[in-house]
């Protein structure tokens, strides 16, 4: 790589990194979800280090994060010769697969089977379990908005099924709070600075680990925005929501950074030519 290309890579990594919220275990979850989600996929310890350390994360922090993820049942590790390899557990693969369509979809899905569930006054805690599911979002303490099949315990709530909803501005602002809108706008601005035409010229010189670094950062930043609430149709969006622009930029950049392949021993290999 030329000095200019090295500078471009370092500048792009610095722009995409989020040092105030850089939870290493969460970055590793994003990395495995993007690169090693299939049964049998594994990433060697040295490859993992080459991907993550350009983000300013030390190897010691990677080891601590892997220990936590093993303890939580997300990742398992084994020895391959003298080196370690790491892979998602069945639970980790299942959790990653559940959110993959929402992260990589080129456009926001727009389900039409919406419903409101309204709990009795003072009984809003009955909705807590539903709010752990990705297809529900709170409207207030006693009301949730969701889509998909009605829950089994629906006899506990007032159910308004497939309503012709009028969406007031106060609801849009509640569903898309200021901190979420700001995080999305910042990411959109950052991604706007990573120009695909420049990427075409410089990405050819990137090795597979560097491509994996950039992909991981893009996916991680976007995942922390897009999974904050269910996929909501445009009529629920406030006027200053940058999510759809951001989604398109993410899809474009990932297309220009083809996902590296993994060898049987967990090393990174350049993606096959299209």
C-alpha positions in Angstrom: 0.0 0.0 0.0 1.1 3.5 -0.7 1.4 6.1 2.1 -1.8 7.8 0.7 -3.7 4.5 0.9 -2.4 3.8 4.4 -3.5 7.3 5.4 -6.9 6.8 3.8 -7.4 3.5 5.8 -6.3 5.0 9.1 -8.5 8.1 8.6 -11.5 6.0 7.7 -11.1 3.7 10.7 -10.7 6.8 13.0 -13.9 8.3 11.6 -15.9 5.1 11.9 -14.7 4.3 15.5 -16.8 5.5 18.4 -14.4 5.7 21.3 -17.0 6.9 23.8 -19.1 3.8 23.3 -16.5 1.2 22.2 -17.6 -1.9 24.1 -15.2 -4.5 22.8 -17.5 -7.5 23.4 -20.2 -5.8 21.3 -17.8 -5.1 18.5 -16.9 -8.8 18.5 -20.5 -9.7 18.3 -20.9 -7.5 15.2 -17.7 -8.9 13.7 -18.8 -12.6 14.1 -22.3 -11.7 12.9 -20.9 -10.3 9.7 -18.0 -12.7 9.0 -18.6 -16.0 10.7 -22.3 -16.6 11.2 -22.6 -20.0 9.5 -22.2 -23.3 11.3 -18.5 -24.3 11.0 -17.2 -20.8 10.5 -14.3 -19.9 12.8 -11.9 -17.0 13.2 -8.3 -17.5 14.4 -7.0 -15.5 17.3 -4.3 -13.8 15.1 -6.9 -12.8 12.5 -9.2 -11.5 15.2 -6.3 -9.3 16.5 -5.5 -8.0 13.0 -9.1 -7.0 12.5 -9.7 -5.3 15.9 -6.4 -3.6 16.9 -6.6 -0.9 14.1 -9.6 0.4 16.0 -7.3 1.3 18.9 -8.3 -1.7 21.0 -5.5 -3.6 22.7 -5.1 -7.4 22.6 -5.6 -7.6 26.4 -9.1 -6.0 25.9 -9.9 -8.5 23.2 -9.0 -11.4 25.5 -11.2 -10.0 28.3 -14.1 -9.5 25.9 -13.8 -13.1 24.5 -13.8 -14.4 28.1 -17.1 -12.5 28.8 -18.7 -13.8 25.6 -17.7 -17.4 26.4 -19.2 -16.9 29.9 -22.4 -15.5 28.4 -22.7 -18.4 25.9 -22.2 -16.4 22.8 -18.8 -17.6 21.6 -16.7 -20.8 22.2 -13.0 -21.3 21.6 -10.7 -24.3 20.9 -7.2 -25.0 19.9 -6.1 -25.5 16.3 -2.5 -26.6 16.5 -0.7 -24.0 18.6 -3.3 -21.3 18.0 -6.8 -20.6 19.2 -9.8 -20.3 17.0 -13.2 -18.8 18.0 -16.7 -19.4 16.8 -20.3 -18.6 17.6 -22.2 -21.1 19.7 -25.6 -22.3 18.4 -27.2 -19.6 20.6 -24.8 -17.0 19.2 -25.7 -18.0 15.6 -29.4 -18.0 16.4 -29.2 -14.5 17.9 -27.2 -13.2 15.0 -29.5 -14.7 12.4 -32.5 -13.2 14.0 -31.3 -9.6 13.5 -29.4 -10.1 10.2 -32.4 -9.3 7.9 -32.9 -6.0 9.8 -29.3 -5.0 9.6 -28.7 -5.8 5.9 -32.0 -5.1 4.3 -31.6 -2.5 1.5 -34.9 -0.9 2.5 -36.9 -0.8 5.7 -39.5 -3.6 5.8 -43.0 -2.3 6.1 -45.2 -4.9 7.8 -48.9 -4.2 7.8 -50.1 -6.4 10.6 -49.8 -3.7 13.3 -51.6 -3.8 16.6 -51.8 -1.9 19.9 -51.9 -3.6 23.3 -53.2 -1.5 26.2 -52.8 -2.7 29.8 -54.9 -1.8 32.7 -53.8 1.3 34.6 -51.0 0.3 36.9 -50.5 -3.0 35.2 -48.0 -1.9 32.6 -45.4 -4.4 33.9 -47.4 -7.1 32.2 -46.0 -5.7 28.9 -42.4 -6.0 29.9 -41.9 -9.4 28.4 -43.2 -8.3 25.1 -40.8 -5.3 25.0 -38.0 -7.8 25.1 -39.1 -8.9 21.6 -37.8 -7.1 18.6 -41.2 -6.4 17.1 -42.6 -4.3 20.0 -41.9 -0.8 21.1 -43.4 1.2 24.0 -45.8 4.0 23.4 -46.2 4.8 27.1 -46.2 2.8 30.4 -49.4 0.9 29.6 -49.3 0.7 25.7 -47.1 -1.0 23.2 -47.1 -1.0 19.4 -46.1 -4.1 17.6 -46.6 -6.3 14.5 -46.9 -10.0 13.8 -49.1 -12.6 15.5 -51.0 -11.5 18.6 -49.4 -12.8 21.9 -51.0 -15.7 23.7 -51.7 -13.6 26.8 -53.7 -11.0 24.8 -56.7 -11.6 27.0 -54.9 -9.4 29.6 -55.0 -6.4 27.3 -57.2 -4.2 25.3 -56.2 -5.2 21.7 -56.6 -2.9 18.7 -55.7 -5.1 15.8 -54.6 -3.8 12.4 -55.6 -0.3 13.2 -55.9 2.5 10.6 -53.5 4.5 12.7 -53.2 8.3 12.7 -49.7 9.0 13.7 -49.3 12.3 15.7 -46.0 14.1 15.9 -45.7 13.4 19.6 -45.7 9.6 18.9 -43.1 10.1 16.2 -40.9 11.9 18.6 -41.4 9.3 21.3 -40.5 6.4 18.9 -37.5 8.2 17.7 -35.9 10.0 20.7 -33.4 12.8 20.3 -30.4 10.6 21.2 -31.3 8.0 18.6 -31.9 10.7 15.9 -28.5 12.3 16.7 -26.6 9.0 16.6 -28.2 8.2 13.2 -27.5 11.7 11.8 -23.8 11.4 13.0 -23.4 8.0 11.4 -25.0 9.2 8.2 -22.6 12.2 8.1 -19.6 10.0 8.7 -20.6 7.5 6.1 -21.2 10.3 3.6 -17.5 11.1 4.0 -16.5 7.6 3.0 -17.0 8.0 -0.7 -17.6 4.8 -2.7 -15.6 6.3 -5.7 -12.6 6.8 -3.5 -13.2 3.3 -2.1 -13.1 1.8 -5.6 -9.6 3.2 -6.0 -8.2 2.3 -2.6 -10.1 -0.8 -1.6 -8.1 -2.8 -4.2 -5.0 -2.3 -2.1 -6.7 -3.3 1.2 -5.9 -6.8 2.6 -8.7 -9.0 3.9 -8.1 -8.0 7.5 -8.4 -4.3 6.7 -11.6 -4.9 4.7 -13.0 -6.8 7.7 -12.0 -3.9 10.0 -14.0 -1.5 7.9 -17.0 -3.8 7.5 -17.1 -4.5 11.3 -17.1 -0.8 12.1 -19.8 0.0 9.6 -22.0 -2.9 10.7 -21.4 -2.2 14.4 -22.3 1.5 14.2 -25.4 0.7 12.1 -26.5 -2.2 14.3 -26.6 0.1 17.3 -29.0 2.4 15.5 -31.3 0.1 13.6 -31.9 -2.4 16.5 -33.1 0.3 18.8 -36.8 -0.2 17.8 -38.8 -2.3 15.4 -38.8 -1.6 11.7 -41.4 1.1 11.4 -43.1 2.3 8.1 -42.2 5.8 6.9 -45.4 7.3 8.3 -44.0 6.7 11.8 -40.7 8.6 11.0 -40.2 12.2 12.1 -39.1 14.6 9.3 -35.5 14.8 10.6 -35.0 11.0 10.7 -31.9 10.1 8.7 -32.3 6.4 8.9 -33.2 5.6 5.3 -30.3 7.7 3.9 -28.1 5.9 6.4 -29.3 2.5 5.4 -28.6 3.2 1.8 -25.1 4.3 2.6 -24.4 1.2 4.7 -25.6 -1.1 1.9 -23.5 0.8 -0.7 -20.3 0.7 1.4 -20.7 -3.0 2.2 -21.1 -3.7 -1.5 -17.8 -2.0 -2.2 -16.1 -3.9 0.6 -16.8 -7.6 -0.3 -16.9 -9.9 2.8 -13.7 -11.8 3.1 -13.8 -15.6 3.2 -12.6 -17.8 6.0 -10.2 -20.7 5.6 -10.7 -23.9 7.6 -8.2 -22.8 10.1 -9.8 -19.4 10.7 -7.6 -17.2 8.5 -9.0 -14.5 6.3 -9.0 -14.9 2.5 -9.9 -12.2 -0.1 -13.5 -12.4 -1.3 -14.1 -14.2 -4.6 -14.2 -11.8 -7.6 -17.8 -11.0 -8.7 
